[in-house]
Amino acid sequence: MARLRLHGRPAEPTLSDPERPVILWFRADLRISDNPALNAAAATGRKIICIFVHDEESPGLRPLGGAARWWLHGSLEALDGDLRRRGAWLSIYRGRTQTIILGLAAETNAAAIFWNRRYGGAERQLDETLKSALKTQGVEAKSFNGHLLHEPWEIRTKAGQPFRVFSAFWRAAQETRDPVLPLPAPARLEPFRSDHRKGLQAVTLADLALEPSTPDWASGLRSSWRRGEQGAHDQLDRFLDKHIGNYAGFRDYPDRAATSRLSPYLRFGNISPRQLWHAAAAATHAEGHGTSYRNLEKFQTELGWREFSYHLLYRHPDLANRNLQPQFDAMPWRIDPQALRAWQTGRTGYPFVDAGMRELWHTGWMHNRVRMIVASFLVKHLLIDWRQGEQWFWDTLVDADPANNPASWQWVAGSGADAAPYFRVFNPVLQGEKFDPDGTYIRRWLPELSSLPSSSIHRPCELEGITAGYPERIVEHKQARARALQAYKDLRTTSAG
């Protein structure tokens, strides 16, 4: 942790008010375009100090998983490069946020600190505490919306209550206003230079040890992604040029490159939802473009689910560890480390499930349709608590999002807001045959099954012997479905009693 000398006077006591700098605090907004806090800081005309605080000490903040740490490293590196091309740079600090922010404000005699909002409970409490403390120091503190299309307090029912059903929420959101237009990146930033910072010392990006070394498990991630803001815009351009025209029809098929793959960029703020919204709309309305309104509407609805998840997180800070429907507190979850490990490593005997889990381990990402199937398999076929799956995804996904991840797991488990009914138990074999009919996706991630014909690749257990050591099914679908339905029946009986 960076240590702060609390004795002595501020480092710049002789600065006149116009000379006092503004601190731009980057958080989940690691970009320079459409960054409201950055634009506001530049608009003050003051010199700027750009900082990032890596805080693994403040109470309540959830530490990042391994894949997300890897993504953060690349995002910070890219952000520093983008800032340097505009005359500034990124200073990185490590330790308790409050200590660092208040100390840096005092040392530099800052006039203001600007940041974009986060929506978790601990993050909001930290912001409130900081704003109050900064005010007593005579430092202006302003926060902005750089992460959502609509703030959580903006979308309410006619009775003034938060929505619990996504479809009603999204209709209301669309009836309010169009998302505001994205902001351009400042052309030039004037950095604040000082040789007097003796209390707080910045660290290097390497000091954070965000990337793995021994063992280095990130080779698949490196070959799959280009991190940072430019990587985000390159991916957006590919999606708009090649895939949005078939998005609604093909997005459920993992054997096709039909999804946007923009989720990790959104997670770390390498690109904003406003930029995605307006870029997709512009591509749709461009003369001669083949994209239909149906494709645009479906893509924007996926942004809407992200919004809904953040609105849930805002109202339920414990979204990742508490059932939104309390009746599920009595669910008779099984403790089965062997079955959990088979699921984690893609060794369940169900090719569609196993291909998804292998894709996740190699790339840090998984196709959305497959995410739903592997989550359902864990919760319903294996009767393992959804929180175990949420934690595994938190550690292995590059897009492990504090709102989307738990909200989606609770949706699949049936314990969340507007949740899928628990009695819907997906058959992973039929799902594979429907959405990967030729077995292309399975062959990509399960090479031991690559020689099987399409007619058998989803059912290798029915062949004489199983190819190349592929495992037997750890549970049969019929029995697993019956067990899940009985557990749900017992749960309802217990709740009613």
BADREN-173354 format. One record per residue (C-alpha): residue in three letters; x, y, z. Coordinates in steps of 0.001 Angstrom, whole numbers. Example, Ala and Ser with C-alpha at 12.3 -4.5 7.8 and 13.67 -1.06 7.14 Angstrom:
<sites>
<residu:ALA east:12300 north:-4500 up:7800>
<residu:SER east:13670 north:-1060 up:7140>
</sites>
This chain:
<sites>
<residu:MET east:0 north:0 up:0>
<residu:ALA east:1158 north:3520 up:-752>
<residu:ARG east:1902 north:5237 up:2569>
<residu:LEU east:730 north:8758 up:3280>
<residu:ARG east:2604 north:11187 up:5516>
<residu:LEU east:-114 north:12828 up:7516>
<residu:HIS east:2159 north:15446 up:9102>
<residu:GLY east:3247 north:18660 up:7441>
<residu:ARG east:1474 north:21088 up:5174>
<residu:PRO east:131 north:20424 up:1649>
<residu:ALA east:2811 north:20084 up:-1003>
<residu:GLU east:1607 north:23117 up:-2986>
<residu:PRO east:567 north:25746 up:-384>
<residu:THR east:1367 north:28745 up:-2574>
<residu:LEU east:-831 north:27859 up:-5553>
<residu:SER east:-3354 north:30502 up:-6548>
<residu:ASP east:-6847 north:29221 up:-7208>
<residu:PRO east:-6480 north:29093 up:-11014>
<residu:GLU east:-3300 north:27048 up:-10564>
<residu:ARG east:-4952 north:24404 up:-8406>
<residu:PRO east:-5353 north:21176 up:-10419>
<residu:VAL east:-8330 north:18884 up:-10902>
<residu:ILE east:-7973 north:15159 up:-10224>
<residu:LEU east:-9613 north:12779 up:-12693>
<residu:TRP east:-10212 north:9461 up:-10960>
<residu:PHE east:-10654 north:6563 up:-13426>
<residu:ARG east:-12608 north:3543 up:-12188>
<residu:ALA east:-14811 north:1330 up:-14395>
<residu:ASP east:-14487 north:3855 up:-17245>
<residu:LEU east:-11095 north:3111 up:-18760>
<residu:ARG east:-11480 north:5203 up:-21922>
<residu:ILE east:-11066 north:8784 up:-23089>
<residu:SER east:-14074 north:9118 up:-25424>
<residu:ASP east:-17591 north:9544 up:-24027>
<residu:ASN east:-16140 north:9919 up:-20551>
<residu:PRO east:-18271 north:12580 up:-18799>
<residu:ALA east:-15899 north:12997 up:-15856>
<residu:LEU east:-12907 north:13468 up:-18154>
<residu:ASN east:-14732 north:15990 up:-20316>
<residu:ALA east:-15886 north:17909 up:-17244>
<residu:ALA east:-12349 north:17982 up:-15876>
<residu:ALA east:-10960 north:19246 up:-19186>
<residu:ALA east:-13697 north:21885 up:-19386>
<residu:THR east:-12539 north:23488 up:-16110>
<residu:GLY east:-9436 north:24735 up:-17880>
<residu:ARG east:-7330 north:23496 up:-14976>
<residu:LYS east:-4358 north:21197 up:-15225>
<residu:ILE east:-5257 north:17557 up:-14723>
<residu:ILE east:-3952 north:14678 up:-12627>
<residu:CYS east:-5237 north:11347 up:-13998>
<residu:ILE east:-5221 north:8524 up:-11466>
<residu:PHE east:-6357 north:4949 up:-10942>
<residu:VAL east:-6559 north:3406 up:-7457>
<residu:HIS east:-6192 north:-354 up:-7129>
<residu:ASP east:-7991 north:-991 up:-3857>
<residu:GLU east:-8083 north:-4470 up:-2372>
<residu:GLU east:-8258 north:-3226 up:1225>
<residu:SER east:-11411 north:-1147 up:1680>
<residu:PRO east:-14276 north:-3061 up:3317>
<residu:GLY east:-16955 north:-4491 up:1052>
<residu:LEU east:-15136 north:-4131 up:-2272>
<residu:ARG east:-15145 north:-7445 up:-4113>
<residu:PRO east:-11659 north:-8441 up:-5358>
<residu:LEU east:-11451 north:-9097 up:-9073>
<residu:GLY east:-11130 north:-12635 up:-10367>
<residu:GLY east:-8097 north:-13801 up:-12287>
<residu:ALA east:-9408 north:-13235 up:-15821>
<residu:ALA east:-10734 north:-9780 up:-14944>
<residu:ARG east:-7377 north:-8821 up:-13428>
<residu:TRP east:-5744 north:-9815 up:-16708>
<residu:TRP east:-8173 north:-7583 up:-18617>
<residu:LEU east:-7627 north:-4705 up:-16210>
<residu:HIS east:-3876 north:-4790 up:-16839>
<residu:GLY east:-4324 north:-4375 up:-20586>
<residu:SER east:-6966 north:-1697 up:-20158>
<residu:LEU east:-4775 north:409 up:-17866>
<residu:GLU east:-1822 north:41 up:-20207>
<residu:ALA east:-3912 north:1141 up:-23187>
<residu:LEU east:-5469 north:4032 up:-21259>
<residu:ASP east:-2069 north:5380 up:-20266>
<residu:GLY east:-996 north:5308 up:-23897>
<residu:ASP east:-4146 north:7149 up:-25000>
<residu:LEU east:-3641 north:9813 up:-22329>
<residu:ARG east:7 north:10299 up:-23265>
<residu:ARG east:-960 north:10966 up:-26862>
<residu:ARG east:-2987 north:13885 up:-25512>
<residu:GLY east:-292 north:15229 up:-23229>
<residu:ALA east:-1243 north:13595 up:-19909>
<residu:TRP east:-539 north:10238 up:-18285>
<residu:LEU east:-2046 north:7800 up:-15789>
<residu:SER east:-695 north:7593 up:-12232>
<residu:ILE east:-1512 north:4340 up:-10449>
<residu:TYR east:-1874 north:4031 up:-6692>
<residu:ARG east:-2418 north:968 up:-4540>
<residu:GLY east:-4143 north:871 up:-1166>
<residu:ARG east:-7234 north:2196 up:603>
<residu:THR east:-9119 north:4556 up:-1665>
<residu:GLN east:-10058 north:7081 up:992>
<residu:THR east:-6494 north:7413 up:2244>
<residu:ILE east:-5119 north:7894 up:-1248>
<residu:ILE east:-7776 north:10281 up:-2575>
<residu:LEU east:-7782 north:12552 up:476>
<residu:GLY east:-4001 north:12482 up:709>
<residu:LEU east:-3513 north:13270 up:-2955>
<residu:ALA east:-6030 north:16116 up:-2790>
<residu:ALA east:-4138 north:17628 up:141>
<residu:GLU east:-669 north:17127 up:-1343>
<residu:THR east:-1550 north:18746 up:-4661>
<residu:ASN east:-3918 north:21371 up:-3250>
<residu:ALA east:-6494 north:20136 up:-5759>
<residu:ALA east:-9503 north:22296 up:-6511>
<residu:ALA east:-11744 north:19394 up:-7521>
<residu:ILE east:-11979 north:15648 up:-8021>
<residu:PHE east:-14214 north:14188 up:-10736>
<residu:TRP east:-15223 north:10566 up:-11304>
<residu:ASN east:-17893 north:8433 up:-12950>
<residu:ARG east:-20319 north:6583 up:-10720>
<residu:ARG east:-20357 north:2923 up:-9744>
<residu:TYR east:-23477 north:1242 up:-8352>
<residu:GLY east:-22485 north:-1443 up:-5848>
<residu:GLY east:-23319 north:-824 up:-2201>
<residu:ALA east:-19728 north:-572 up:-937>
<residu:GLU east:-18734 north:1661 up:-3871>
<residu:ARG east:-21626 north:4049 up:-3257>
<residu:GLN east:-20877 north:4242 up:454>
<residu:LEU east:-17246 north:4978 up:-325>
<residu:ASP east:-18260 north:7769 up:-2695>
<residu:GLU east:-20571 north:9364 up:-137>
<residu:THR east:-17876 north:9261 up:2532>
<residu:LEU east:-15336 north:10760 up:157>
<residu:LYS east:-17614 north:13574 up:-973>
<residu:SER east:-18268 north:14554 up:2618>
<residu:ALA east:-14578 north:14427 up:3566>
<residu:LEU east:-13484 north:16341 up:466>
<residu:LYS east:-16016 north:19048 up:1184>
<residu:THR east:-14434 north:19625 up:4594>
<residu:GLN east:-11072 north:20023 up:2810>
<residu:GLY east:-12530 north:22635 up:501>
<residu:VAL east:-12294 north:20346 up:-2520>
<residu:GLU east:-15168 north:20098 up:-4991>
<residu:ALA east:-16252 north:16508 up:-5706>
<residu:LYS east:-18484 north:15651 up:-8650>
<residu:SER east:-19636 north:12304 up:-10005>
<residu:PHE east:-21165 north:11550 up:-13388>
<residu:ASN east:-23009 north:8808 up:-15258>
<residu:GLY east:-20496 north:7180 up:-17548>
<residu:HIS east:-21649 north:3571 up:-17200>
<residu:LEU east:-25391 north:3351 up:-17909>
<residu:LEU east:-28000 north:4557 up:-20367>
<residu:HIS east:-30314 north:5517 up:-17498>
<residu:GLU east:-29583 north:6027 up:-13819>
<residu:PRO east:-31267 north:3537 up:-11438>
<residu:TRP east:-33417 north:6263 up:-9884>
<residu:GLU east:-34713 north:7441 up:-13265>
<residu:ILE east:-36804 north:4404 up:-14261>
<residu:ARG east:-39759 north:3768 up:-11956>
<residu:THR east:-43286 north:2416 up:-12129>
<residu:LYS east:-46177 north:4863 up:-12212>
<residu:ALA east:-46425 north:4288 up:-8465>
<residu:GLY east:-42820 north:5384 up:-8076>
<residu:GLN east:-41525 north:1886 up:-7308>
<residu:PRO east:-38612 north:23 up:-8925>
<residu:PHE east:-39486 north:-2558 up:-11561>
<residu:ARG east:-39137 north:-6287 up:-10924>
<residu:VAL east:-40126 north:-7442 up:-14423>
<residu:PHE east:-37664 north:-6786 up:-17212>
<residu:SER east:-40142 north:-6332 up:-20065>
<residu:ALA east:-42050 north:-3644 up:-18167>
<residu:PHE east:-38806 north:-2005 up:-17092>
<residu:TRP east:-37487 north:-1860 up:-20634>
<residu:ARG east:-40726 north:-434 up:-22044>
<residu:ALA east:-40588 north:2310 up:-19441>
<residu:ALA east:-36921 north:3002 up:-20126>
<residu:GLN east:-37548 north:3356 up:-23854>
<residu:GLU east:-40455 north:5716 up:-23217>
<residu:THR east:-38380 north:8121 up:-21114>
<residu:ARG east:-35848 north:9487 up:-23581>
<residu:ASP east:-33204 north:8361 up:-26015>
<residu:PRO east:-29769 north:7946 up:-24449>
<residu:VAL east:-27752 north:11132 up:-24722>
<residu:LEU east:-25235 north:11367 up:-27531>
<residu:PRO east:-21655 north:10254 up:-26768>
<residu:LEU east:-19060 north:12893 up:-25948>
<residu:PRO east:-15934 north:13302 up:-28070>
<residu:ALA east:-12534 north:12724 up:-26502>
<residu:PRO east:-10703 north:15899 up:-25473>
<residu:ALA east:-8116 north:16792 up:-28116>
<residu:ARG east:-5549 north:17930 up:-25561>
<residu:LEU east:-5058 north:17589 up:-21813>
<residu:GLU east:-2858 north:19854 up:-19732>
<residu:PRO east:-1112 north:17775 up:-17075>
<residu:PHE east:-272 north:19011 up:-13600>
<residu:ARG east:3442 north:18632 up:-12925>
<residu:SER east:4852 north:18641 up:-9399>
<residu:ASP east:8091 north:17502 up:-7872>
<residu:HIS east:6770 north:17825 up:-4348>
<residu:ARG east:4736 north:14655 up:-3855>
<residu:LYS east:6652 north:13072 up:-1014>
<residu:GLY east:3827 north:11421 up:897>
<residu:LEU east:2035 north:9368 up:-1718>
<residu:GLN east:4080 north:7430 up:-4220>
<residu:ALA east:2573 north:6047 up:-7392>
<residu:VAL east:3331 north:2438 up:-8325>
<residu:THR east:3980 north:879 up:-11701>
<residu:LEU east:1434 north:-1239 up:-13499>
<residu:ALA east:3759 north:-4218 up:-13068>
<residu:ASP east:3692 north:-3646 up:-9288>
<residu:LEU east:13 north:-4596 up:-9258>
<residu:ALA east:849 north:-8122 up:-10510>
<residu:LEU east:-2446 north:-8358 up:-12368>
<residu:GLU east:-1242 north:-10776 up:-15041>
<residu:PRO east:-331 north:-14397 up:-14279>
<residu:SER east:3302 north:-15445 up:-14345>
<residu:THR east:3835 north:-18924 up:-12938>
<residu:PRO east:1917 north:-20663 up:-14270>
<residu:ASP east:972 north:-18410 up:-17177>
<residu:TRP east:-2562 north:-19537 up:-17945>
<residu:ALA east:-3484 north:-16502 up:-20075>
<residu:SER east:-2147 north:-17548 up:-23500>
<residu:GLY east:-5664 north:-18329 up:-24730>
<residu:LEU east:-6902 north:-14967 up:-23495>
<residu:ARG east:-4079 north:-13140 up:-25252>
<residu:SER east:-4862 north:-14873 up:-28540>
<residu:SER east:-8572 north:-14065 up:-28227>
<residu:TRP east:-8690 north:-10390 up:-27274>
<residu:ARG east:-7196 north:-6959 up:-27800>
<residu:ARG east:-7788 north:-5073 up:-24564>
<residu:GLY east:-8443 north:-1354 up:-24258>
<residu:GLU east:-10453 north:1353 up:-25988>
<residu:GLN east:-9098 north:815 up:-29507>
<residu:GLY east:-9759 north:-2895 up:-29187>
<residu:ALA east:-13345 north:-2069 up:-28228>
<residu:HIS east:-13922 north:110 up:-31271>
<residu:ASP east:-12288 north:-2403 up:-33588>
<residu:GLN east:-14614 north:-5095 up:-32231>
<residu:LEU east:-17629 north:-2810 up:-32587>
<residu:ASP east:-16713 north:-2078 up:-36212>
<residu:ARG east:-16422 north:-5808 up:-36973>
<residu:PHE east:-19780 north:-6477 up:-35408>
<residu:LEU east:-21543 north:-3684 up:-37274>
<residu:ASP east:-19891 north:-4562 up:-40579>
<residu:LYS east:-20379 north:-8322 up:-40493>
<residu:HIS east:-22838 north:-9522 up:-37886>
<residu:ILE east:-25535 north:-7108 up:-36779>
<residu:GLY east:-27478 north:-7770 up:-39954>
<residu:ASN east:-28109 north:-11346 up:-38757>
<residu:TYR east:-28033 north:-10695 up:-35021>
<residu:ALA east:-31619 north:-11578 up:-34116>
<residu:GLY east:-31647 north:-14764 up:-36152>
<residu:PHE east:-28179 north:-16130 up:-35404>
<residu:ARG east:-27210 north:-14854 up:-31946>
<residu:ASP east:-28317 north:-18093 up:-30235>
<residu:TYR east:-26022 north:-20267 up:-32359>
<residu:PRO east:-22534 north:-20654 up:-30865>
<residu:ASP east:-21232 north:-22255 up:-34056>
<residu:ARG east:-21613 north:-18835 up:-35732>
<residu:ALA east:-19707 north:-15616 up:-34999>
<residu:ALA east:-22947 north:-13685 up:-34647>
<residu:THR east:-22692 north:-12012 up:-31242>
<residu:SER east:-21002 north:-8708 up:-30510>
<residu:ARG east:-18310 north:-9947 up:-28048>
<residu:LEU east:-18362 north:-6464 up:-26555>
<residu:SER east:-19236 north:-7450 up:-22983>
<residu:PRO east:-15694 north:-7252 up:-21489>
<residu:TYR east:-15192 north:-3824 up:-23052>
<residu:LEU east:-18431 north:-2653 up:-21460>
<residu:ARG east:-17471 north:-4220 up:-18133>
<residu:PHE east:-14291 north:-2159 up:-17876>
<residu:GLY east:-15632 north:911 up:-19599>
<residu:ASN east:-13362 north:623 up:-22643>
<residu:ILE east:-16506 north:1658 up:-24498>
<residu:SER east:-19786 north:3085 up:-23234>
<residu:PRO east:-23333 north:1781 up:-23698>
<residu:ARG east:-24236 north:5130 up:-25241>
<residu:GLN east:-21589 north:4615 up:-27913>
<residu:LEU east:-22928 north:1147 up:-28679>
<residu:TRP east:-26526 north:2336 up:-28747>
<residu:HIS east:-25962 north:5176 up:-31178>
<residu:ALA east:-23423 north:3341 up:-33357>
<residu:ALA east:-25844 north:440 up:-33852>
<residu:ALA east:-28698 north:2828 up:-34611>
<residu:ALA east:-26566 north:4732 up:-37122>
<residu:ALA east:-25518 north:1500 up:-38841>
<residu:THR east:-29129 north:404 up:-39083>
<residu:HIS east:-30332 north:3658 up:-40565>
<residu:ALA east:-27406 north:4098 up:-42956>
<residu:GLU east:-28497 north:4154 up:-46555>
<residu:GLY east:-28182 north:772 up:-48214>
<residu:HIS east:-27358 north:-1118 up:-45021>
<residu:GLY east:-29078 north:-4482 up:-44776>
<residu:THR east:-29684 north:-4384 up:-41036>
<residu:SER east:-33333 north:-4647 up:-40065>
<residu:TYR east:-34982 north:-2869 up:-37180>
<residu:ARG east:-35552 north:-6281 up:-35586>
<residu:ASN east:-31791 north:-6822 up:-35293>
<residu:LEU east:-31263 north:-3362 up:-33825>
<residu:GLU east:-34105 north:-3840 up:-31364>
<residu:LYS east:-32699 north:-7177 up:-30202>
<residu:PHE east:-29211 north:-5740 up:-29728>
<residu:GLN east:-30550 north:-2759 up:-27803>
<residu:THR east:-32652 north:-5096 up:-25658>
<residu:GLU east:-29466 north:-6869 up:-24607>
<residu:LEU east:-28138 north:-3487 up:-23486>
<residu:GLY east:-31447 north:-3174 up:-21668>
<residu:TRP east:-30834 north:-6393 up:-19714>
<residu:ARG east:-27504 north:-4972 up:-18613>
<residu:GLU east:-29342 north:-1845 up:-17449>
<residu:PHE east:-31913 north:-3925 up:-15567>
<residu:SER east:-29115 north:-5863 up:-13845>
<residu:TYR east:-27498 north:-2646 up:-12635>
<residu:HIS east:-30817 north:-1325 up:-11400>
<residu:LEU east:-31188 north:-4567 up:-9416>
<residu:LEU east:-27662 north:-4191 up:-8010>
<residu:TYR east:-28418 north:-619 up:-6964>
<residu:ARG east:-31422 north:-1790 up:-4922>
<residu:HIS east:-29882 north:-5082 up:-3779>
<residu:PRO east:-26168 north:-4638 up:-3019>
<residu:ASP east:-25954 north:-8279 up:-1909>
<residu:LEU east:-27153 north:-9520 up:-5306>
<residu:ALA east:-24205 north:-11934 up:-5601>
<residu:ASN east:-24878 north:-13774 up:-2355>
<residu:ARG east:-28558 north:-13476 up:-1410>
<residu:ASN east:-31618 north:-14928 up:-3127>
<residu:LEU east:-33924 north:-12138 up:-4278>
<residu:GLN east:-36783 north:-14569 up:-3697>
<residu:PRO east:-36407 north:-15605 up:-29>
<residu:GLN east:-38197 north:-18924 up:-545>
<residu:PHE east:-35016 north:-20208 up:-2221>
<residu:ASP east:-33177 north:-19870 up:1087>
<residu:ALA east:-34642 north:-23281 up:1921>
<residu:MET east:-33536 north:-24923 up:-1336>
<residu:PRO east:-31836 north:-28281 up:-557>
<residu:TRP east:-28617 north:-27615 up:-2484>
<residu:ARG east:-26189 north:-30518 up:-2729>
<residu:ILE east:-22552 north:-30325 up:-1668>
<residu:ASP east:-20704 north:-32346 up:-4283>
<residu:PRO east:-17105 north:-31187 up:-4896>
<residu:GLN east:-16471 north:-33930 up:-7459>
<residu:ALA east:-19484 north:-32970 up:-9588>
<residu:LEU east:-18622 north:-29273 up:-9252>
<residu:ARG east:-15085 north:-29942 up:-10458>
<residu:ALA east:-16349 north:-31972 up:-13414>
<residu:TRP east:-18561 north:-29031 up:-14384>
<residu:GLN east:-15743 north:-26510 up:-13964>
<residu:THR east:-13321 north:-28492 up:-16115>
<residu:GLY east:-15752 north:-29522 up:-18856>
<residu:ARG east:-15933 north:-33196 up:-17931>
<residu:THR east:-19677 north:-33746 up:-17375>
<residu:GLY east:-20241 north:-36119 up:-20321>
<residu:TYR east:-22588 north:-33639 up:-21995>
<residu:PRO east:-20719 north:-32189 up:-25004>
<residu:PHE east:-22650 north:-28915 up:-25263>
<residu:VAL east:-21998 north:-28172 up:-21584>
<residu:ASP east:-18374 north:-29277 up:-21720>
<residu:ALA east:-17617 north:-27264 up:-24868>
<residu:GLY east:-18874 north:-24131 up:-23126>
<residu:MET east:-16750 north:-24698 up:-20047>
<residu:ARG east:-13653 north:-25376 up:-22172>
<residu:GLU east:-14308 north:-22207 up:-24189>
<residu:LEU east:-14560 north:-20276 up:-20933>
<residu:TRP east:-11245 north:-21604 up:-19611>
<residu:HIS east:-9379 north:-20929 up:-22850>
<residu:THR east:-10798 north:-17521 up:-23834>
<residu:GLY east:-12268 north:-16063 up:-20627>
<residu:TRP east:-15618 north:-15800 up:-22386>
<residu:MET east:-18574 north:-17993 up:-23298>
<residu:HIS east:-21387 north:-17665 up:-25797>
<residu:ASN east:-24568 north:-16360 up:-24152>
<residu:ARG east:-26835 north:-19286 up:-25102>
<residu:VAL east:-24246 north:-21724 up:-23765>
<residu:ARG east:-23919 north:-19727 up:-20538>
<residu:MET east:-27602 north:-20320 up:-19925>
<residu:ILE east:-27295 north:-24054 up:-20559>
<residu:VAL east:-24199 north:-24605 up:-18391>
<residu:ALA east:-25739 north:-22547 up:-15575>
<residu:SER east:-28976 north:-24508 up:-15734>
<residu:PHE east:-26995 north:-27745 up:-15700>
<residu:LEU east:-25158 north:-26803 up:-12513>
<residu:VAL east:-28235 north:-25578 up:-10678>
<residu:LYS east:-30806 north:-28125 up:-11844>
<residu:HIS east:-29025 north:-31244 up:-13057>
<residu:LEU east:-26481 north:-31168 up:-10243>
<residu:LEU east:-28544 north:-29260 up:-7644>
<residu:ILE east:-25502 north:-27166 up:-6745>
<residu:ASP east:-26041 north:-23678 up:-5348>
<residu:TRP east:-26020 north:-20973 up:-8048>
<residu:ARG east:-23557 north:-18985 up:-5941>
<residu:GLN east:-20886 north:-21622 up:-6624>
<residu:GLY east:-21357 north:-21063 up:-10344>
<residu:GLU east:-21438 north:-17304 up:-10004>
<residu:GLN east:-18131 north:-17399 up:-8143>
<residu:TRP east:-16509 north:-19598 up:-10811>
<residu:PHE east:-17677 north:-17241 up:-13545>
<residu:TRP east:-16443 north:-14286 up:-11484>
<residu:ASP east:-12947 north:-15784 up:-11469>
<residu:THR east:-12809 north:-17031 up:-15072>
<residu:LEU east:-14758 north:-14487 up:-17164>
<residu:VAL east:-13028 north:-11448 up:-18629>
<residu:ASP east:-16468 north:-9800 up:-18546>
<residu:ALA east:-17219 north:-10793 up:-14926>
<residu:ASP east:-19636 north:-7994 up:-14151>
<residu:PRO east:-20865 north:-7139 up:-10622>
<residu:ALA east:-24435 north:-6731 up:-11883>
<residu:ASN east:-24831 north:-8954 up:-14957>
<residu:ASN east:-23113 north:-11987 up:-13488>
<residu:PRO east:-25235 north:-12481 up:-10341>
<residu:ALA east:-28461 north:-11205 up:-11925>
<residu:SER east:-28160 north:-13714 up:-14756>
<residu:TRP east:-27308 north:-16572 up:-12406>
<residu:GLN east:-30317 north:-15749 up:-10266>
<residu:TRP east:-32473 north:-15593 up:-13391>
<residu:VAL east:-31437 north:-19119 up:-14379>
<residu:ALA east:-31758 north:-20431 up:-10818>
<residu:GLY east:-35271 north:-19044 up:-10486>
<residu:SER east:-34361 north:-17072 up:-7384>
<residu:GLY east:-34083 north:-13621 up:-8948>
<residu:ALA east:-36288 north:-10839 up:-10208>
<residu:ASP east:-38318 north:-11786 up:-13268>
<residu:ALA east:-36631 north:-15177 up:-13072>
<residu:ALA east:-37030 north:-18172 up:-15346>
<residu:PRO east:-39296 north:-20712 up:-13625>
<residu:TYR east:-37328 north:-23320 up:-11738>
<residu:PHE east:-39327 north:-26124 up:-13297>
<residu:ARG east:-37882 north:-25259 up:-16728>
<residu:VAL east:-35031 north:-27757 up:-16972>
<residu:PHE east:-33110 north:-27488 up:-20229>
<residu:ASN east:-32121 north:-30752 up:-21874>
<residu:PRO east:-28458 north:-30108 up:-22799>
<residu:VAL east:-28540 north:-32718 up:-25565>
<residu:LEU east:-31570 north:-31232 up:-27301>
<residu:GLN east:-30194 north:-27728 up:-26820>
<residu:GLY east:-26957 north:-28769 up:-28503>
<residu:GLU east:-28768 north:-30434 up:-31383>
<residu:LYS east:-30886 north:-27331 up:-31916>
<residu:PHE east:-28239 north:-24628 up:-31632>
<residu:ASP east:-25143 north:-26515 up:-32834>
<residu:PRO east:-26766 north:-28934 up:-35294>
<residu:ASP east:-23583 north:-29919 up:-37130>
<residu:GLY east:-21450 north:-30067 up:-33985>
<residu:THR east:-19157 north:-27291 up:-35203>
<residu:TYR east:-18957 north:-25641 up:-31780>
<residu:ILE east:-18355 north:-28956 up:-30024>
<residu:ARG east:-15574 north:-29947 up:-32421>
<residu:ARG east:-13887 north:-26601 up:-31826>
<residu:TRP east:-13630 north:-27120 up:-28063>
<residu:LEU east:-13743 north:-30907 up:-27662>
<residu:PRO east:-11134 north:-32234 up:-30115>
<residu:GLU east:-11518 north:-35719 up:-28651>
<residu:LEU east:-14980 north:-35824 up:-30278>
<residu:SER east:-14019 north:-34174 up:-33571>
<residu:SER east:-14166 north:-37398 up:-35587>
<residu:LEU east:-17750 north:-38210 up:-34611>
<residu:PRO east:-20509 north:-37665 up:-37160>
<residu:SER east:-23012 north:-34894 up:-36563>
<residu:SER east:-25679 north:-37490 up:-35847>
<residu:SER east:-23749 north:-38765 up:-32811>
<residu:ILE east:-21628 north:-35899 up:-31565>
<residu:HIS east:-24226 north:-34705 up:-29058>
<residu:ARG east:-24761 north:-38254 up:-27745>
<residu:PRO east:-21344 north:-39936 up:-27542>
<residu:CYS east:-22479 north:-42012 up:-24572>
<residu:GLU east:-24761 north:-43984 up:-26910>
<residu:LEU east:-21840 north:-45215 up:-29001>
<residu:GLU east:-19874 north:-48386 up:-28378>
<residu:GLY east:-17160 north:-47032 up:-26118>
<residu:ILE east:-16522 north:-43308 up:-25763>
<residu:THR east:-13947 north:-41673 up:-27973>
<residu:ALA east:-10493 north:-40727 up:-26665>
<residu:GLY east:-11262 north:-40829 up:-22975>
<residu:TYR east:-14319 north:-38571 up:-23071>
<residu:PRO east:-16130 north:-39136 up:-19750>
<residu:GLU east:-19381 north:-40899 up:-19050>
<residu:ARG east:-22285 north:-38674 up:-18052>
<residu:ILE east:-22034 north:-37727 up:-14401>
<residu:VAL east:-25834 north:-37728 up:-14167>
<residu:GLU east:-28626 north:-38859 up:-16471>
<residu:HIS east:-30958 north:-36135 up:-17688>
<residu:LYS east:-34196 north:-37947 up:-16859>
<residu:GLN east:-33190 north:-38668 up:-13275>
<residu:ALA east:-31655 north:-35228 up:-12795>
<residu:ARG east:-34793 north:-33520 up:-14060>
<residu:ALA east:-36996 north:-35579 up:-11743>
<residu:ARG east:-34731 north:-34770 up:-8772>
<residu:ALA east:-34788 north:-31047 up:-9553>
<residu:LEU east:-38564 north:-30953 up:-9889>
<residu:GLN east:-38979 north:-32833 up:-6619>
<residu:ALA east:-36643 north:-30416 up:-4864>
<residu:TYR east:-38665 north:-27502 up:-6198>
<residu:LYS east:-41914 north:-29171 up:-5123>
<residu:ASP east:-40523 north:-29709 up:-1627>
<residu:LEU east:-39327 north:-26107 up:-1553>
<residu:ARG east:-42793 north:-24795 up:-2417>
<residu:THR east:-44343 north:-27053 up:210>
<residu:THR east:-41889 north:-25804 up:2837>
<residu:SER east:-42515 north:-22168 up:1867>
<residu:ALA east:-46276 north:-22623 up:1955>
<residu:GLY east:-46035 north:-24226 up:5385>
</sites>
